[in-house]
Amino acid sequence: MLFLSGIILLVYGCAPQMEEIKMDPEVLIHLKKQPLIRVVLYTPGPVFVRENKGVLGVGTREWATAGNKMVIDYSVEDPAIRIKDHVLSSLEADPGLKIDHTVYNNPYDIKISKLNGKFGYGFAIGFRSEIKLFPFPGTIYGIDPDYWSHYQLSFGAFSWLIDLDNSKIVWRAKCGVTWKDRKTSPSLEELEANNGALLKVKFNEAADACAEELLAKFLGKDKSEK
């Protein structure tokens, strides 16, 4: 975790609907002058996997149970860890932020008052992940009749920069990765084969893309913000 005089960067999961706040260049300049930045890793959200049975009425609780079982059975690492490593190493290289790599593990709770109680003041970077796998939509009970066995991945993260001295979110951004081509996307059986080998590859690819998107927004280099 890192102490920098008054701010915490938090990364949260899966593309919730939340307004983004652009990085103020003056805040980034301030960050470069700080001694250390702390790191927070939040408990990941449930992995939702919707079975392709062409049946309506199966709720999110069943989807979460199936997804979490898959993660446990195949020893899938929380993608937030990969995002954390990618983001931190990049920020250390450029613009040269100083990171305390001691990780504070925390249940999902982004209350600023709790962070103030933990750190007092300074900066911290935090991460949380959430994933959804479901059949591509189609015409028969939500199942595509031609590619009924192909699955769509929805992966995302949110990040916040919090000024602890003023208890204020000063930057917030989201990232997301979604498979859009139903013809080339894998089936659930392909994702689970060989102890979830392809599943892990796809999660890693999504995490890397998400980390790059967050970095671009953090540094003010995201073209979509122009």
MOGIKA-V972951 format. One record per residue. N is the residue number from 1. RES is the residue in one letter. PSI is psi in radians with two decimals (NA if undefined). BURIAL is # if it has 24 or more other ideal C-beta (glycine too) atoms within 12 Angstrom, else .. D_LAST is the distance of its C-alpha to the last C-alpha in Angstrom with 2 decimals. Layout:
n: (N/N)
res: (RES/RES)
psi: (PSI/PSI)
burial: (BURIAL/BURIAL)
d_last: (D_LAST/D_LAST)
//
This chain:
n: (1/2/3/4/5/6/7/8/9/10/11/12/13/14/15/16/17/18/19/20/21/22/23/24/25/26/27/28/29/30/31/32/33/34/35/36/37/38/39/40/41/42/43/44/45/46/47/48/49/50/51/52/53/54/55/56/57/58/59/60/61/62/63/64/65/66/67/68/69/70/71/72/73/74/75/76/77/78/79/80/81/82/83/84/85/86/87/88/89/90/91/92/93/94/95/96/97/98/99/100/101/102/103/104/105/106/107/108/109/110/111/112/113/114/115/116/117/118/119/120/121/122/123/124/125/126/127/128/129/130/131/132/133/134/135/136/137/138/139/140/141/142/143/144/145/146/147/148/149/150/151/152/153/154/155/156/157/158/159/160/161/162/163/164/165/166/167/168/169/170/171/172/173/174/175/176/177/178/179/180/181/182/183/184/185/186/187/188/189/190/191/192/193/194/195/196/197/198/199/200/201/202/203/204/205/206/207/208/209/210/211/212/213/214/215/216/217/218/219/220/221/222/223/224/225/226)
res: (M/L/F/L/S/G/I/I/L/L/V/Y/G/C/A/P/Q/M/E/E/I/K/M/D/P/E/V/L/I/H/L/K/K/Q/P/L/I/R/V/V/L/Y/T/P/G/P/V/F/V/R/E/N/K/G/V/L/G/V/G/T/R/E/W/A/T/A/G/N/K/M/V/I/D/Y/S/V/E/D/P/A/I/R/I/K/D/H/V/L/S/S/L/E/A/D/P/G/L/K/I/D/H/T/V/Y/N/N/P/Y/D/I/K/I/S/K/L/N/G/K/F/G/Y/G/F/A/I/G/F/R/S/E/I/K/L/F/P/F/P/G/T/I/Y/G/I/D/P/D/Y/W/S/H/Y/Q/L/S/F/G/A/F/S/W/L/I/D/L/D/N/S/K/I/V/W/R/A/K/C/G/V/T/W/K/D/R/K/T/S/P/S/L/E/E/L/E/A/N/N/G/A/L/L/K/V/K/F/N/E/A/A/D/A/C/A/E/E/L/L/A/K/F/L/G/K/D/K/S/E/K)
psi: (2.76/2.47/2.12/2.70/1.31/0.31/2.63/2.31/2.16/2.37/2.17/2.93/2.95/1.11/0.85/2.81/1.78/2.41/2.36/2.64/2.12/2.65/2.25/2.17/-0.55/-0.59/-0.73/-0.70/-0.73/-0.72/-0.67/-0.35/-0.05/2.64/-0.68/2.71/2.28/2.84/2.27/2.24/2.00/2.63/2.23/2.65/2.91/2.53/1.99/2.14/1.99/2.03/2.50/1.34/-0.06/0.54/2.32/2.79/0.03/2.14/3.06/-0.43/-0.76/-0.66/-0.73/-0.68/-0.78/-0.74/-0.78/-0.59/-0.70/-0.76/-0.75/-0.81/-0.65/0.17/0.90/2.16/2.52/2.09/-0.38/-0.50/-0.74/-0.73/-0.79/-0.89/-0.72/-0.85/-0.81/-0.75/-0.63/-0.73/-0.50/-0.67/-0.75/1.97/0.35/0.57/2.62/2.16/2.31/1.94/0.08/2.15/2.24/1.95/2.29/2.41/2.86/1.81/1.85/0.42/2.19/-0.60/-0.64/-0.68/-0.65/-0.70/-0.58/-0.80/-0.42/-1.11/3.02/-2.92/2.68/2.60/2.24/2.72/2.50/2.50/2.78/2.46/2.55/2.37/2.22/2.73/2.63/2.45/2.58/-2.54/-0.29/1.70/0.67/0.06/2.21/2.20/-0.43/-0.60/0.89/-0.43/-0.04/2.46/2.58/2.36/2.32/1.97/2.42/2.96/2.68/2.62/2.57/2.56/2.06/2.24/1.78/-0.56/-0.60/0.09/0.95/2.37/2.05/-0.20/2.45/2.36/2.76/2.74/2.78/2.60/2.27/2.28/2.25/-0.31/1.80/-0.38/-0.59/-0.16/2.61/2.85/2.92/-0.62/-0.68/-0.65/-0.59/-0.26/2.64/0.87/0.67/0.50/-0.85/-0.63/-0.78/-0.69/-0.80/-0.69/-0.72/-0.74/-0.75/-0.72/-0.73/-0.75/-0.70/-0.74/-0.73/-0.68/-0.75/-0.70/-0.78/-0.72/-0.65/-0.71/0.03/0.48/0.11/2.12/-0.51/-0.28/-0.11/NA)
burial: (#/#/#/#/#/#/#/#/#/#/#/#/#/#/#/././././#/././#/./././#/#/./#/#/././#/./#/#/#/#/#/#/#/./#/#/#/#/#/#/#/#/#/././././././././././#/#/./#/#/#/./#/#/././#/./#/./#/#/#/#/#/#/#/#/#/#/#/./#/#/./././././#/#/#/#/././#/#/./#/./#/./#/./#/./#/#/././#/#/./#/#/#/#/#/#/#/#/#/#/#/#/#/#/#/#/././././././#/#/././#/#/#/#/#/#/#/#/#/#/#/#/#/#/#/#/#/#/././././#/#/#/#/#/#/#/#/#/#/#/././#/././#/#/#/#/././#/#/./././#/./#/#/#/./#/#/#/./#/#/#/#/#/#/#/#/#/#/#/#/#/#/././././././.)
d_last: (31.61/30.32/31.12/28.65/29.21/27.80/24.99/24.87/22.24/23.23/22.21/23.59/24.19/23.60/20.75/22.25/20.69/19.23/16.42/13.80/13.56/10.82/12.51/13.87/14.29/17.87/18.59/17.70/19.98/22.59/22.49/23.32/26.45/27.86/30.96/30.21/27.95/29.81/29.18/29.75/30.34/30.78/33.25/31.47/31.33/33.75/33.15/33.65/35.50/36.70/39.82/40.08/43.27/42.35/43.61/42.15/42.64/41.77/39.80/37.08/39.81/41.30/37.95/37.30/40.85/40.48/37.19/38.46/41.66/39.78/37.96/41.34/43.33/41.06/40.14/36.40/34.55/31.96/28.57/27.25/29.47/27.78/24.29/25.73/27.23/24.15/21.83/24.54/25.56/22.08/21.53/25.02/24.38/21.08/20.52/24.21/24.46/28.05/28.79/32.03/32.44/35.01/33.67/34.44/35.00/34.52/34.96/31.99/31.90/28.87/30.83/29.86/33.55/34.57/32.15/33.49/36.94/36.22/34.34/35.09/32.13/29.61/26.76/26.91/24.88/25.96/25.63/26.82/26.83/27.76/28.46/29.65/31.64/32.92/34.23/32.06/32.65/35.18/38.06/40.80/40.31/36.71/37.84/36.89/40.30/39.43/37.46/38.92/39.04/35.41/33.17/29.51/27.77/25.26/24.05/21.51/20.99/19.64/19.29/19.93/20.23/23.26/24.74/28.42/29.81/28.27/28.16/24.54/21.53/18.81/16.23/16.22/14.49/15.90/16.31/18.54/20.53/22.66/25.16/24.86/27.64/30.92/32.98/31.89/31.40/34.44/37.18/38.06/41.16/39.19/36.94/40.08/42.21/43.32/42.66/39.10/38.09/35.46/34.20/33.59/31.84/29.46/28.77/28.09/25.69/23.76/23.84/22.55/19.57/18.86/19.27/16.81/14.08/15.07/15.25/11.74/10.59/13.48/12.74/9.07/8.60/7.30/5.41/5.55/3.79/0.00)
//
